[in-house]
């Protein structure tokens, strides 16, 4: 299973709630998490079929900035 990591602007519980429907639809509820305590607000995806482009599109459409982190 691959793990994708992204720097985002998802910075609080309300932001997480706002992006939840998009990410749940794309990768499933148990396949993502956001570390809102980190300075980079890191979104981690652990879904076998997820692509970086798919995640960037879902998060951007939910109204947040996102960029892949180097692995």
Beta strands, then each sheet from edge to edge (+ up, - down):
strand 1: 4-8
strand 2: 32-35
strand 3: 42-45
strand 4: 66-68
sheet 1: 2+ 3- 1+ 4-
end
